[in-house]
Amino acid sequence: MSLNGLFRFSKSVKFGRLLSPRISQSGNEVTPYLQSERFFRTHTRKLAYAKDLFLGKVNKNEVFPYPEVSREELDEINQFVSPVEKFFNEDVDSKRIDHEAKIPPETLNGLKELGLFGIQVPEEYGGLGLSNTMYARLGEIISLDGSIAVTLAAHQAIGLKGILIAGNEEQKAKYLPKLATGEYVAAFCLTEPGSGSDAASIQTRATLTEDGKHYLINGSKIWISNGGLADIFTVFARTEVVDKDGQKKDKISAFIVERAFGGVISGQPEDKLGIRGSNTCEVVFDNTKVPVENVIGEVGGGFKVAMNILNSGRFSMGSAGAGMIKKLIELTSEYAGTRKQFNKSLSEFGMVQEKFAVMAQNAFVMESMAYLTAGMMDRPGVPDCSLEAAMVKVFSSEGGWVCVSEALQVLGGLGYTKNFPYERYLRDCRILLIFEGTNEILRMYIALTGMQHAGKILTGKIKEMKKGNIGVALEMFGKKLRDSVGRKVDLGLTGKDGVVHPSLTDSAKKFEENVCVFSSTVESLLYRYGKTIVDEQLVLKKVADVLINLYAMTAVLSRASRSISIGLRNHDHEVLLANTFCSDAYFKNNYWMTQLQRNSPENNDESIKKIAKEVLSQRAYICSHPLERTY
């Protein structure tokens, strides 16, 4: 999706204010009072956790204590987990699926019989009606076969999700029962040949018929998972909309399209690097006649529907990645413990041990972030956790890629052969950095969403100061003074009334210090760049990376504290993992934030841009060959 589609920027005040967008990526309308100075005096609603980190605030109650499930819910989870594990261990032949580039019909039928096509579809529509937490737990098992995981996710995490979250009762009653059982398979049709990340630029068009009863859809969609299998498609197309001023405008609308409507043509399956058993193809719509009652939500409201769909499922990548890594640890540790070199087992060598520490730490952080986010999403109401979910996706996809590579390295040449699953895991997990929002786009979203929030709050405070609000003026002056002379940071995580266990005190202090420096860094960036910050991608990447680490630190501190307090087995190992990760993240954050200071000698951004510009201008590597010489 385009960054311009995410955010609208206007003329800045002194430090270059970022204005609120009319529609955020999460699809929430921004109400007028949020943009007025009254908001800063009267608004009491708890803001999303991650956004407030940009202001140096830690909303402890949102993330401490770590989310728990009831005994009844745990029993229910185990009821589902056991048969799914049994099925994947005994009936799923991943090697065959990868080789034949197809999931056998009997395997698909088994998935349907287990109810895995309707995990989050409410029970009244024939689904399992499971929570986000339970969805994440099943994802740990399903992820052991990438092709199956993508097929199921394309069906329910995005394919039918539009009907589930934005469809009317008639649409839900008509489609969800058959989608929940897998009788109908769903697909999500957004990407086009000319629009990938820039979703707002799609060209597929839906034209209203003269009688006003149907839309005719024409256009092509590419990279459609389940595109050759699907009976039901969620399709996004441009429609002509008359605004309140009587002006005609093109806006995106979302449609439920049945293959049975006709004019739906699926291309040949793509021959892919990984997830080979999942069906991916082009889908062409040729005068496809769709009843007007099949519009999802409002005509012209499709972009909001698309963003809500994509935002709602990314969190599960954390538990899926952790499930995959835990399986790899089991497989690889057995080999490392029995393979001998130089009269020692591989497990005795320091550099091999480091690989297992990296895998264990990544799995721990991934699942900590995933289940924290899932728990937040399962709270009553409609919490907006799109920022947190995006961070889980970025961290987990990149961490998974590192871990699979490390596991393969332990096996050496054996890991590179098709006799072992490592090379398949490597190929399968590479897609995670690309789909459901590329990590580059998500980093821009993470950074810009938070900076927009900070800019709005700081603008309000400046307005209050101009109006003579002495309290706000003293608050801002006091903060500047404390920042300039150094201060002991205390955000309430430790001590007598703290929420972090004493064994994690040092890590909590590192986290608090990072948060305070981060908020000051954000404020200075807003002053320096103003509205042009949207163009500073290398700056925004560092901002996003710091925030991702801060959220990861939050998750492991919260989880490990809970584990100690309730006496979970091996909680001392969790403390070790949490402290090790937080120490590493603390130093990385400090380095990135140092680079973000004005005129920092550690910052090579300008050199990087210059190198890239010279290479790209010539479309080649431009250094002379080392064997060349002048005559």
C-alpha positions, 0 to 999 in steps of 0.5 A: 500500500502506498505511504501516501495512502496511509498518511496525509501530511499538511503544513507544519507548526514550529517543529513540523506537526504530523496531522491526523489521517482521515482514515488510519491503516487500521481503518478507524475514522478519526473523530474531530475531538481527537484533533482539537486541543480539548482532547489533551485535557478531557480524553481518558481512554487508554491509548494503544500500548506501542503508540505511547512508547513514542511519548516515553509512557509505559501503560503497564496495565495493558501488558502486565500481568501477562495474559492468562487463559482460564482452566476451562479455556486451557482444557478446550485448547488441549482438546483441539491441540491433541488431534491436530498434532496427531494428524500432522504427525501421522497423516501429513506428508510434507515431503510429498506435498513439496515434491508434487506441489499439491496438497493431496485431496485426502489431506485437505479433507482431513483438515476440513474434518478437524474444523481447521477451515473455520477456526475463528468463524463463530459457532453459530455459523458452523465454525469452531469460534476460537479466540485469537489466543487459541488460533495462535496455539493451533498455528504452532502446529499448522506451521510445521507444513508451510503449504498447509499453513498458507492454504488455511491462512489464505482461506480464513485469515484473509479470504473470508475475514472480510465477511466475518468482520465487515459483512452484514448478517445476510452475507454471514448467514449465506457464506460463512457456514460453507466456508467454515466447513471447507465446502467453500474455499476462500481467496483474497484478491487485492494485488495486481500487476501494477499494484503490490504494496501500493494497494491504493493504486489498483485498477480493477474496476466494478461498474454498476449496471443500468438497472442498478442491480449488479456490478460488472467487475473487470481486471486481473489479480496476481499472486492469489493464494488459493486462486485456483481452488477458491469458490469465494473471492474477496475482491477489491475494485474501483467504483464510482462514488458520488461524495457529499458535495455531488462530485464523482470520485473513484474509490475502492470497494470490496465484493464477495464474488462467487466463482459460480457467477461466471467470468472468473478465470484462474491461471496456471499455478505459479512454480514457487521457491517454497510453499510449493504445495499451496496454490498461487495463480493469477485470477482474471475477472471478465465482466463478472456479474456481482449482485449489489448486495455482495458489497462488503461494508459501504461502497467506496469503503473497501480500502478500510476493509482491506486494511482491517483484514490484513491488520487482524491476522499478522500476530499469529506469525509469532506463534507459527514461527516459534512452533517451527523453530522449536521443532527444528531445535528438537531435530537439530539438537539430536544430531548435534549431540550424536555427531562427533568431530575432533573427538567431540560432539558438535554440541560441545563446540562454542559456535554450535552452542551459540546457534542453539542459544539464538534459536531458543531466544528467538522462539522465546521472544516470538511466542512471548510477543505473539501471545501477549498481542493475542491476549490484548486482542481477546479483551472485550471491545475492539482493541486496535493492536495493528501496530503490535501485530505488525511488530510481531510479524516483522520480528518473527519473519526475520528471526525465523529466517535466521534460525532456519539458516542456523539449524541448516548450518549445524547439519552442514552438507546434510542440511542442504539435501532433500533427505532432511526437512531443513532446506524445505523449511528454509525455502518455505519461510522466506515468503514470510518477509514478503507477504501480508505486508512486506517488512519494509512497508510495515516498518514505515507503518510502525514508525509513521503511526507512532510518530504521527501520534507523538506529533499530534500530542506534542502539537496539542501541548504547544497550543496549550502553552500558547494559550497560557497553560502554565502547567503544560509549559512547566511540564515540557520545560521540566522534561527538557531540563531533566533530559539535559542534565541526566536523570534517574529513570523510573517508570514504575516497573520495579520497586515496591509497587513494580510489576516486574519480578526482582530477578529481572530488575536490571533488564527492566531498568534497561528497558525504561532507560531505552523508552525515555531516550526513545521519546526524546529521540522521536521529539528531536526527529519531529523538530528536525524533519517535520512533515518531510519525515515521511521521505526519510526511510532510513531514519524511519527504519531505525525508529521502527527497529527500536520500537520492535525491540521495546515491544519484544522487551516488554513481552519477555519481561511480562511473561517471565515475571508471570512464570516466576510468580505462578511457579511455572517449571523452568522459569529460571530458564525464562529469566535467563532468556529474558535477561540475555535478550534485553541486554542485547536489545538495549545495546542495539537500541542505544546504537540505533538511537545514537545514529539518529542524533543530528550529525552523528558520526556513527550514521552512514545513511548519506553514504549508503544513499550515495552508493546506491544512487551511483550503482542504480544510475548505471544499473550495474556494479561500477567498480573496476575489476581488481585485475584491471590496470591502467597503461 
